[in-house]
Amino acid sequence: MHPLHEYVAKQLAEKLKSKKVVVWYDARSEFAPFIDEARGGQRKSSEPVAISVAGIDTHLVEYAGSMFELRALVEPRVSGDTPESVLLYLPGCERDRHASVLMELEKAGTTWEPQLKQLAKNVLLQKYTLGTVDDLLPFDRRVTYEDLAIACSNASSMEPPSILKSIFHDAGDDDGLLAAWLVSDTRDADIEAKEATRELCKLVRSRLGLDLAEDGPLAKLRAVTLRYVLAGEFRSDLNCPPPACLDGVESPKTKAQGDALRELARRLRSDFADAYASLADRVEKELGLRNAKLPPGVLGAIDTFRFEERSLLTHCGELIANKKFDEALKLVGEREHSFWLDRDVGRKAQWEACRRMAELGSVATLVRAAVHKASGDANAWIEAYTAKDGWYRLDQAQRRLEAWVANLDEEPEERPLGVVRRAYEDTCHAMAEGFVRALVKAGWAASGGSLNQTRLWSEVVSERPKPVAYFLVDAMRFEMGVELAERLPKTSEISVRHALCTLPSITPVGMAALQPGASQSFSVVAQAGKLGASIEGAFLSDVTSRKKFAMSRVPKLVDMTLDELLTSQPSRLGKKLDGAQVVVVRSQEIDHAGEAGFASQARRVMDAVIDDIARAIRKLAAAGVEHAVVSADHGHLFFASDRDESMRTDAPGGDTVDLHRRCWIGRGGATPPGCVRVAASALGYASDLEFVFPTGAGVFKAGGDLAFHHGGPSLQELIVPVLSIRTKLRPSARPSAGPITATGLPEAITNRIFSVTLVFGEKQQMMLGATAMIVRPLLMSAGKQVGMVGMAIDAELDRATGCVKLEPNKPVTVAFLLSDESAASLRVVVQDPTTDADLYRSPADIPVRLGI
């Protein structure tokens, strides 16, 4: 049989195979010759005839003037328990979609209403380009099945097979052929030598509606076609009249041509991304689009040219600067998968900065409005801050923004960044003033449903099954504890609550309040001019005295730093923990980083510490310590820059025992304006000390230029997280479906943000039904985490946990953020987020050479 018969038979066989019964309406009786071929000759009777269609056996029943007769002939063959395959052919009949006699048969099986010329075109396109096929099958020419059978036959003499298809034999289809020609001139010599220019011009005219001069040089034809395609896509995407610089470029004449033009532009980007970038830049320059006066709001959803992305990023910054935060977030969401951003991690990072700025601005607006309406009850303020969607989200959004900005080689536009930073600071100031007023009104006794920090050991730690790990994290804010809970394995049992710190919110006081016995006897006192806390008569002023005190009260206590825990080999850790009932893990990274004065580095370290604590909890669970409690001595305020002079206050003077940026401890002196004084006795301490705090977010003139402070009574400083955790880890196992590979590893780390491409199961025989895998890509150095993923291209990224979803055999580009500049070298590691098992580890250390 000829190719047309085979193609029609194949389409019909697929329907018979899936539905058993096919009702074929052939309104123009175009396929009668096909039926004769299938039947093996002319029709001799009205009875069903057994035929074979592309290997599928069926019974052919043909319409002869009566639908009822046709149904009567078919029903015996389809009414049994095992219906037979039946083809009902109705030449000259239009389908009645509302009252057909054959309705039941149509619903039990399926209907078919093919167009002969379209099926023939599909066959011919396997041999010829679209331009040639359109010449063979012009829209207004009446052709028969026999004509088309001859055209589709290998013996056809109507037109020689396509020369272009032989030149572009690897192109796949006409769009692939045109795209390959547009991006490269490597086959121009063949096109000229084989005289295929005419065929190429016919294809461009038929597919795109562009008339090219067949005697023109191929380089010029390519340039004209490329301008037509890219300018056409750009023009069709605009929400306004096109600029005058496009007047010299033709427009498609029909919708079909416009659709084809846009599809070809898409294919150029998807199949030839590297070439597209340079070609689009060239066309953008040729057309003078960079100088076109187009408002950013009229640019459509497709970034045909690079200038569109840059214009829109500027526009996004302007929206943020004008406090139109929701509009900015909408724009960022629409542009998240722009072609230009997926190719440039640096530009994508700038858009991510805009997203974080808009999120902070939006939350600040909501919180400021809520603060304005807040009541004078201190407990209500605490509840508003710690609720599930509470005000703490303001601090979380600010930390995430500032950590991101600290990683950028190029800081975002100054104006929008300044607007959201000011919005945050103003909101914090209003929160602090309102909360302090509420505390004063309540006589500084705002317990309510809050856990007092001094009761944490007796009511939480001592009640946990043993062994239990007790994490004492210096300066961990409540919002950081909430994020820590999100980064722990989903299989963990986690409870998050808050505790109210003791005042002043400084390390010697807060860390002492977390010790055993603090619930029974706790006071803030001074001895020999040194500030500390007294518990059961013991004076605790530093880490050494606190360690000695805890070990004297708690049998089988093991004390270690977070760094010691993370860098310990499992065998050594097991020996150290053998028989331990309480494992105290101390972390000072947040406070040390903040107090050091290097704000950018501190921002990066703070994010990494959250992951380090999560890893430490999982590591202890693997060593048999399933239960853990995590809390902090105090929180902190961390602004983008130091307080200006208007926010600096002279110290009270008098007998000064200790002076911090947010608190004065001593006796006597004068209370400065904008400050509040409280006696130690009013806080329940057996002491004659007095404390003075700024009522807002200001600081004392205590030296230094830090933006990081604590010691005062703001919500951020006073409210700390309390996490009770049980983590049971599954045995570590590598996935059986296929390994993870990484490409694009840098020879050296010269920027804080760099990208790597990950593939799950590449070049492997994946198991049938293999599903996506959730992984956590990290940067590791000497057993510590020094970076995490900040962005992912072509994959889902959980920003809270840093986990990425990898689909089988699909490349995913992830952008890493280096958080610890002190690392001399690192490795890219991909872990199972549940077990911490390594699924991939780069084969060698990658040196860190920032600034080179």
C-alpha positions, 0 to 999 in steps of 0.5 A: 500500500502507499504511504497515505493509506498506511498513515490513515490506517495507523490513525484509525487503528489507534482509535479501534485499539483503544475504543473498539467501536469507531463511528467514522463520518465522511461528509464529502465521501473523500475517504471512499477509495481508502475504504475500497482499499481496506475492503479489498474491492467494491462493496458487494452487500450490506453485511459486515465485512471482516477487514484488517486495519494496520494489524487490528482486526475489525468488522466494517459496516457501511451506511447505505441510506438508513441509520436504523439499518446500520445500528441493527447490523452493529448491535449484535456484535457489541451487545455481548459481554465481550464486544467485537471491534466494529468500524461504522463508515458513513460516507456523505453524512454529517454528524448529528451531535444532539439526536443521532440514532447512533448516539449510544454507539458513539458514546460507547466508542468514539467518533472520527471526522478526519480531513483528507487534505490535513492527513495528506499534509502530515504525510508529505511533511515527512518528505517536504518542507511546508512551503513545498507542501503548500505548493502541492496542496494549495488551499483553493485546489480540489484534490482527490484521494487518488491525487494525494495518494500519488503525491505521497507515494515514493514514486511521485514525480510532482516534486522532488524530495526536500533538499533542505530536509537533507541539508538539515537532516537533524532538525526534526521539523520545519521550525527546527530547520528554520531555527538552525538556519537562523542561528548559524551560517555553517550550512549556507554553502550547502544551500547555495551549492544544492540550489535550495535557496528557493525552497528556503524562501518558500518555507519562510513565506509559507510558515511565517508570511514573509516574502524574501528575495530569492536572489538575495545573499543568504546572510541578508535573508537571515538578518531580515528573517531574524528581525522579522521574527524577533521584532514580530514577537516583541510587537505582539507582546506590547500593551501599546502601539509599537515604537516608530523604530519598528516601522521598517519591519514587516508584520505577519498578515494572519493570526496563524503566521503570528502564532508561527512567528512566536513559536519559532522565537520560542524554539530559538530560545529553548534550543539555541539559548547561547546563540539566541542571546547574541542574536537578540542583542544584535537585533536590539541594537540594529533596531535602536530599541534601547533608546525607544521611549517605552514605559515599563508597564507596557512591556508584555510577558515575554522578554524578547530582548535584554533591555526589557528585563533591565527596564522592568527591574528598574520599574520594580525598584521604583514601585518599591520606592513608591511603597507599591509593594504588592505590585512589585511582588506581582511583577517579580512573580511574572518575571521569575522565569525570564529567559535572561534571568535563567541565563544570568545568576547575577541578574536573577539575584537582583530580582530576588533582592527586589522580591525580598525588599517588597516582602519586607515592605509589605509586612512592615506596612501590615505590622505598623498598622497593627501596632497602631491599633494595639492595646496597652496590655503587655501580654497582648503585645507578646501574643501579637508578636509570637502568633502563627502569623505574628509580627515576628515575620517582620524580623524574618523578612528583614533578616532574609533581605539583609542576608541576601544583600550581603551576598550580592557583589552589586548592591540593589538600587539605593532608593528602594532599599532605603525605603524598606529599611526605613519602614522596618526601622520605623516599625521597630521603633513604634513596636518598642515604644508601645511595648515598653509603655505596656510593660511600665503599665503592667509594672514590668510583670508581663508573664501571662501565658509566657514561659519565664526564662528562669523556668526553662530548665525546670519545666522543659529540659528536666521533663524531657526523656534522657538523654537530652541535648540542651542548645544554648544559642547566644542572641537567637531571635524568636523568628530564627527559632521558627525557621529552625523548626522548618529546617528540621526533618519533617519526621521530627516531633517539634514544639515551638513556643516562646520564653520571656527573657530576664532583664537586662537582655545581655549574655551574663544575665540570660545565660545564667537564667537558663541554668538549673536552679534558676527558677528557685533562686535568681537575681542580677547582682554586682560583685567587685564592680562586675555584673552577673547573676546569683543562683543559690548563692553562686555568682555567675558572670562568665561561661567558665563559672556557668559551666562549673555551676551546671556540672556541679548540679547535673550528673553525667552532663557533657558540655561542648560547643556547636563547632566541636559537635559538628566537626567530631567524627561519629565514633569520637562523638559516640565515646564522648556522649556515652552515658551522658544524661544532658548534653549542653551545646553552646553556640556563640556564633550569632552574637560574636558575628554581630558584635564583631562589627562586620555587618555583611559577614554577620548577616551571612553567618547568622543564616548559616548558624540556623542550618548548623544547629539543624545539622547538629540536632540530626547528628546527635539523633544519629548518635542516640540523643533523640531529644533536644531543647533549643533556646537563647539567652536573648534576641537582638536588634540588627539594623542596616547601619548604626544609629544616627546621632538622633538615635544616640542618647547620653548615658545616665551617669551616676555609679555605672556598673555596666554600660551596653548600647541598649541598657545602663546598669548602676545606681543614681544618675539622671534618666535621659529623655526617651528612656525609662528607669526601673529598679532591680527590686521591681523585677524581683531581684534581691539587689539595689541596682537600677536599669535604664533602657531607651524606650524606642530603638535608640542606643546609648553613646557607648562607643563603637559603631555597631548596628547590632544591639541587645540589652533592652526591652524590645520584643525582638530582644526579650522574646526568645524561642523554645523548641522541644524536639524529638528526631528519629532518623532512618538508617542512611541509604543512597537512593536506588533509582540513580545517582546525582551528578554535578556539572559546572563546578568552578575551579575556584570560588571568586564570587559569593554567588555561583551556580552549579547544575545538578541532575538526578539519574542522568545517563542512567536507566531509571526505574519505571515510575521513578519519582522526583527527589527532594535534596538539600544542596550545601557548601561544606568546609571542614565539617561545617556548612559555609553556604546554601542554595539561594535560587534554583532554575527549572526546579522547586526551591523551598526557601525556608529549608534550602531544599530543591526538588529534582525530577529524574534526568532533568538538569537543574541549575542552583545558585549557591550563596557562600556565607563564610568568607573565612573558608579557605576551600569548600566542597559542593555537597548534596544531602538527603534532608531527612538523614543527612546522608551524602548523595553527592560530594564534589571530588576535590576541594574548591579553593575560595579566592574572593576578590580575585 
